[in-house]
């Protein structure tokens, strides 16, 4: 399918607000030049060891912003360890302290900024779409599910997960025991060569509040439509997770993309001007088709 969005001028604005623990949330907002009243605002969350400028993330953001009357706010989680200097994890200490609760708090902060009209190019009370890659998709489901459980507005207009796991914790008992004993698990970054750490707080929070991390139960509370996209050649997260997530959501639907790996066959960094891979192009088509009616209805 031809993509006219590739020829449109996309404006990108950088900004930040305090996130979990007062640490900064760094945001890049993509929108079509001249768009002043977007129909919807997408919060695009990266995955584990990812960041807002990683691989296909900016390509997806810019293509969606060009195709639909929306703004896309792609951001670094406050405890991602990443800054605007993308060659390395400049704050590995923050990475070690990251938890699901912190990521949900970050999403809550961003939703609050949009609701109050404090986000660039986004008028107050613009309908919000939560979208996340890999673990970022889990965070979006947790955020939407907890809001529904607690009756906290605004509810998202839609949720999109991309290559997302179907549970918050996949560690076996041996790994959990090591994490409790040592206080951390080592997690090497092949991109930077650093050895990062997952801190014990990540597990402690889940064990202290199992209901708040029961992804299927929380997803069952989400009344908004949920699109679950996964590559059928994903070597990182089992594609079967897509059916598990969608079946838990009252309005869930699955789209499997043939031949797509975990990052939709896209290098890091990606060439923003080049044609996307066939798998990424299909991802963009599925999401644009899903969000199109929602954006029109919201507007």
N, C-alpha and C positions, 0 to 999 in steps of 0.2 A: 504494500500500500504506500502511495506517495505521501510525504509528510510536508505540508506547506509550512508547518511551524519552523522548519529548518531555515527558511528564508526570512522569517520575521525578526525584527530587532527585539532582543530581550535585554531588559535593564536589570542589573543586579545591585542591591543595596545591602551593605553590611551594618549590623547593629548588634547590641547585646543587652541582656537584662540579668539580674541575679537569679541563679537557679538554686538547687539544693545546697544547703549549708552556706549560702551566700556566694558560692563560686559562680563565675560568669558563664552564661549560656551564649555562645557565639553563633550568630545567625546570618545566613545569606538569603535574601529575599529575591526571587526571580519573578518577573512579570513582563507581560507584553508592553512595549512602549506605548504610552498614552492611556493605558488602562487605569481608571481612577475608581471605579466601583466594581470590584470583583464579585462574582456570584458566590464564590467559596474561597476559603483559605486552607491550604494543605500544610500540615506539619509533617515534614519528611524526616524520619528518624533513621540513623545509621545503625549498623550492627556491631557485634563484638569486634573490638580493635579497629573499627571503622571511624569515619569522620565525614563531615558534610561535603568534602571535596573528593571523596574516595570513588574511584572507578566509575561505575555507571550512575552514581547518585546525581551529580550535576547534570549529566546528559538527560536523565529522566526528568529532573526538575525543570530544565529549560524547555524540553520538548512539550511537556504538559502545559507549561505556562504559555507556550506559543500556540498550542492547539485549542485551549479552552479559555474562557473569560475568568481565570482564577489567578491567585497568587500562590506561590509555593515558598514556604519558609523551611529551608533545609538548615539543620543546626547540628552543632556538636553537643552531646550530653555534657553536663557540667563536670562530670567525673570520668570523662573519656580519656583524660590524660593528654588530649590534643589541644594545641593552640592554633594560631594562624600559620605558625612555622611547621609545615606538614612533613618535613623530612624525618622527624623523630617524635616520640612521645615525650614532650617537654616536661610533663607533670606525671611521672609514673606513680608518685605518691597518691595522687587523686584516683588514678586507675585502680590502685589497690583497695581504695575505700568505697568503690562503686557498689551499689546494690540495686535491686529492682525498685525499692521504695524511693531511692534517689532519682531514678529515671522517671518514675511516675510523677514525682514532685516537679521535675523539670517540665514535663508535659503539662502539668497543671499550671505552672507559672506562665508558660507560653499561651495556653488557652485563656488565662486571665488577662494577659496583655492584649490579645485579640479582642476579647469581649469588651475591654475597656477602651479600645481604640488607640492603644499605645504601640501597635506594630506598624511598620511602614506600609503604605499603600493598602491599608486594610481598615476600613471604617469599623467602628464599634458594632459588635453583635453580628459580624459576618459569619455565616455558617462555617463550621470547622470540619475538616476531614483529617483523620489520623491515619498516617501511612508509615510503615516501618519495614526495613529490611532485616531479615534474620532475627537476632534478639531484639532489634528495634520494633519488630512486629509484635513480639511478646509484650513489650512495654506498652504499646498502643492498646492491645487487648486488655491488659491489666488496668490501664487508666480508664478506658471506656466502661469496663465491667464494674470497677469500684465506684465510679460515678453513678452508674445505674443502681447499684446496691444501696448506696448511701443517699440517693435522691438529690445529687448535687448537679445543678445546671452550670454551664450548658452541656447537653448531651451532644456528642459528635453527630454530624449529618450522615457520615459513613466512615467505615474503617477498611483499610487495605493492608494486608500482610503479604510480604514478598519473601519467599524462602524461609519462613519462620518455623522454629521448633514448636511442638505441641505441648510443651511443659516447661516449667520454670527451672527445674533442676534435673539433669540427666546423669549426675555423678553416681557412681556405684558406691557401695558402703565402704569399700577400701579407700577410695578417694576422699569420701567424707571424713573418715577417721583421720586420714593424714592432714586434712585441712584443719580439723579441730586441734590436733596435736601440735602441728607446726605453726598454726596461725595464718598460714597462707599456702597456696599452690602456685608453683611456677608455671608461667605460660609464655614461651618464647614467641617473639614477633619475627617472622621471616622477612617482613618488609624492612624493618629497621635494625634487626640484629640484637635488639634489647631483650632481656629476660624480664618480663612483667610479672606481677603478682596479683592473684585473686585473693582478697583478704577474707578472713573468717566471718566478718560481718555479713557478707553476702549469703552465707549459709545460715548463720544465726537468725537473721531476720525471717527467713523462710520457715525455720523450725519453730520460731516464736509465734508466727501467725500463718499457720498452714492454710486457713480459709482465704486469707488475703493473697495467697499465691497459688490457689487452685484454679489453674487457667481455664479448664473446661467449665467449671461451675460459674466463674465470673463471665466467661464468654456467653454462657446461656442467658445472661441478663441483658445483653446488648440488643436493643430493639432496632438499631440502625442496620441498613444493609452492610454486609461484610463480604469483600472480595478477597479470596485466598489464592494467590498465584505462586506456583512453584515450578522449577525446572525438573523434568523427569530424569535428567542426568546429573542431579545435584549430588556430589560426593561428600558434602559437609553435613547437610541436614536431610534426613530421610524424606523423600517426596511423599511418603505415606502420611506424614504429619499434616499435609494439606487437607486430606479428608477428615482427619480427626478434629482439626480446628473448625472446618466448615460445618461438620455435623453437630458441633456443640453450639453453634450460633443459630438462632431462630431464622435469620435471613442470610445465611451463609451460602456462598457459591464458590466452586473451585474452577480454576483454569490451570491446566498443566501445559507447559511449553516444551515441545519435543526438542531434545538435544541441548537444552539449557542447563548450564552448570549453576553453581551457587551465586555467581555474579553475572550471569547471563552473557557469558563468553566475551566479557569486556575487560581490557587491560587497565591497569592503574599506573600512571594517570591515563585517563581517556582523552582522546582528541575531540574536543567539543564541536569542531567543525566537520569532522568526518562522519560518514554514514554509520549508524549504529549497526552492530551485529544483527543478523536475522532474528536471533533469540531476543535481543533487547528491543528491537523494533516490534516484535510481537507482544512483549510485555507492555510497551507503551500503548500499543493499540488496545489491548485488553483494558488497561486502566482508564484510558481516555473514553472508551466506550461505556465503561461502568460509571465514570464520573459525569459524563456529558448530561444525561437526564437529571442527575442530582444537582448539577450546577445550574441548569436551566430552571429547575423547579425552585431552587434556593433563590435565584435572582428574580 
